[in-house]
Amino acid sequence: MQFDWSYFVSLFSMADFWKACVTVIALSALAWFLGMILGFLLASAKLSTSRFLSLPASAYIWFFRSIPLLVLVVFVYNLPQLFPATGAVLSNPFYSGLFALVVTEAAYMAEIHRGGLISVLKGQREAGRALGIDTVGLQRLIVIPQAFRISLPTLINEYITVVKLTSLVSVISLTELLTVGQRLYAQNFLVMETLAAVGAYYVLIVTVFGWLLQWLERSLDLNRRTPAALNEHALAQLRSVPAAATRPSEPVPARGAAPALQLRNLHKRYGEHEVLKGIDLTVAAGEVISIIGPSGSGKTSLIRTINALESIEQGEVVLFGESYISAGDKPNTARVRQGIRRIGMVFQNFNLFPHRTLLDNLTLAPRYHGEPKAVSERRALALLDKVGLLAHAYKYPQQLSGGQQQRVAIARAMALNPEIMLFDEPTSALDPELVGEVLKVIRDLADEGMTLVIVTHEMDFALSISDRVIFMENGKVAFDGSPQAIRTEAAAQRVRRFIGLEEEASPSLSERARA
C-alpha cells in the first residue's frame, strides 16, 4: 500500500487540525507556566529549614512523580463521582487535563528549581544580608533571577515534554491533535498518513515555541552581554554631575564620644568546636584595626559576627553606644537590620551580583531601602570614579579582573554610606600584582577617617595602616597593641615571630606571611 501524499498534504489545510493545535498550545503553555510557579513554591518549601514545610513538599514530589500521568488524567476526570461539587470544572476535559498536567509537572519542575536554587552561591545571600536586604528581598532581587537563569535550559526542555504529554489527554476525549487524527483514520483507514501529519503538527509547535524560549534563554545569557568601556566623552558627561547630587540622602549620624564598636564577651561555636572564647574588643570612631593570626584562630568568625552573618552563643555587640546584637538574636529583626546598614562588608571572594552591571550592584541596596533612583545612581557613579572604574560602569562583574571586582565590592559597601567598614581578607583571592590596587583604595578610606576593621595576611600593610593590631590565637585575643608596640614590647614576641620580625634576614614581611 502506497503512502498517499496528496491526502497527507491536504491535512495541513484542515481547520479541525489547526483548532486542535490551538488547544495543544493553550494546554501546554498553561500547564508549563502554572507548573513552573507551583514547582518553585514546592522547591522553596523543600529547601526550608522548617520540617512543617519540607516534609509535605518532599512527599508531594515523591508521590506525583510516581503516579503515571495517564492514570492521573483518568482519575481527575472521574473525580466528580466522588466529589460532585468539582463537576462544574473537572467534567470539562480541558480543565481535567490541565489539572493533571499541572500537578504532575509541578513535581518535576520542583526538582529543576531546587537544582537552580542550590546552585546560587552562599556568598550571594551573604552579600545581600550584609546590605541589609531581608529574606523576601534576597529571593526577589538576588536568588531567583540567578536560579531562573540556571534552570531555564532544563525548564525549556520540560516544556517540550509537556507538549508531547498533551496527547495523553485524548483518553478523556479532549479534541486535541491525536483525537482529531484518530477520528480521521477510523473513517478512512489511512493510519500512516494521518499519524504522520499529527507528528508534523507536534514538530511545528515544538519548533516554534522551542525557538521562542531559546531566544529568551539567549537574551538572559550574561556571557552574551559584553558592554564596552565608556569613551572619554561619556566619562566627561558623567563627571559633570554636581557634587551635591552625589551626597547621601541621609546625613551621617553624629558619632559623639561613644566607641564605634564594642564586642563584649563574645562566644561562638560550631557544634562542639568553640571558635571564639570570650572576645572583648573596643574600636573607637575613625580607628583602623587589623586582625591577624594563624589560620583557624577565629579571625573570620569574629568579623562575621559583627554584621550578623554568624550568630553568637554568648555576649553582645554594641554599635555607637547602642545594643545591636545579643546572644540568640535573629539576623532578620528590625534592630539588627538597621545596624547592618551602618556597617559595610567587603568579602574575600567579592560576592558581586553577576546578573547585574556594576552600576546596578551599587544602586541595588540604596534603592531597596527607599532612595530615589537618580540619587543612588549619581552617587554610585561617583564611587566608581573614586575607585577608578567609572569607565566600566555598565559592564558585568565577569568582565573585570579580580582586583577590579574587589574595588567594585568596596564601592558597593560604601554606597549605603556606612560608618564602619569590615574587610575579610580582601586580597587573599587576588594575584600578587593585583593586591596593590585594592590596598590603595583601603588606605584612601583610612586617610578619610573611616572606621576600618580588617582581617588580613598582608603584614606590611597591616603594620603601616593600623592604629592597632589584634593578634588572635586559639579563639582568643592574644595581643592588642599598636604597630610600634609589636616591634618593642616583650609581650609581643609571639606576634613578632608570627610575622617574621624576629628574623633579621626577612626581605619582606608580606612574603613571610604568605609563605
Secondary structure, DSSP 8 states (H G I E B T S, - for coil): ----HHHHHHGGG-HHHHHHHHHHHHHHHHHHHHHHHHHHHHHHHHH-S-HHHHHHHHHHHHHHHHS-HHHHHHHHHTGGGT-GGGHHHHTSHHHHHHHHHHHHHHHHHHHHHHHHHHHS-HHHHHHHHHTT--HHHHIIIIIHHHHHHHHHHHHHHHHHHHHHHGGGGGGGT--SHHHHHHHHHHHH--HHHHHHHHHHHHHHHHHHHHHHHHHHHHHH-GGG-------HHHHHHHHTS-GGGGS-SS-----TTS-SEEEEEEEEEETTEEEEEEEEEEE-TT-EEEEE-STTSSHHHHHHHHTTSS--SEEEEEETTEEEEETT--TTSHHHHHHHTTEEEE-TT----TTS-HHHHHHHHHHHTT--HHHHHHHHHHHHHHTT-GGGTTS-GGGS-HHHHHHHHHHHHHTT--SEEEEESTTTTS-HHHHHHHHHHHHHHHHTT-EEEEE-S-HHHHHHH-SEEEEEETTEEEEEE-HHHHHH-GGGHHHHHHHTTT-TT-S-HHHHHH-
